[in-house]
């Protein structure tokens, strides 16, 4: 039997955080990442981009268009907080290499172009984080009250867009014999939730695709995982809550939401982004085909 030789690795918890980033397995100074859905300053996409830049990664961030990136839309009233251009300036101010590109991930030609632009700008692509998601406004309803255009929009971006971006990125990762794909799903994709058939269905699709492609791409040195957040403190969550409950009930309802989580609070985007960063690193070389809940233990109740 062939002898198994285990590699010596520097684990993050064996040194302080700065050394873990600068000299450990979270040092990604030679890597290039593309992160979709990054127009919201307080959103998860922006938090992921910041974490990657801190680890030394060059980052291409994307969103659907200039209007959606700069501010609120009828379907997505959450404030952009400066937009995607401001995020790039922030990332550069942190000392990182960053650029933004605009396109609709659910359109195959746009997905291909976004990847090609990132590769042209940075010379390679090692990491893909599919974070883009599209609310409609009428998807959280009884099935008889959900219009099919709501289904098409949510499934189109959340599921089709995820697949299109992976299809565009994989050839570049195969060429390098190394790659990390992290798809943002949700605990809604793991559990039945009333009046969320469309949203939860799209997130379950992401988990299924991730698990299957992890098998297909493993021999190429590419890992594929899904991250499943629970409740997060993002501008979109607060705007949705404000519409649903009104200003008077907002604090009370958000407090109830936190009390339903074993750790007692709603996650910050950075707490979810830290898990994404790990999955993008060399430390996660043996982690693939997983759907990792980052929900403060919510699903255990």
Protein Blocks (a to p, Z undefined) as FASTA:
>chain_A
ZZddddddddfklpcfklmmmmmmmbckkbccddehilbmklmklmmmmmmmmnopacdd
ddfblmlmmmccfklmccehlpjmlmmmmmmmnopacddddddfklmklmmmmmmmmmmm
nopafbdcdfbdcdfhlmmccfklmcfklmmmmmmmmmmmmmmmmmmmmmmmmmnopacd
dddddfklmpccehilmmmmmmmmmmmmmmmmmmmmmmnopacddddddddddfklmmmm
mmmnommlmmmmmmmmmmmpmnlpacdfklmmmmmmmmmpmklmmgghiacddehhmmmZ
Z
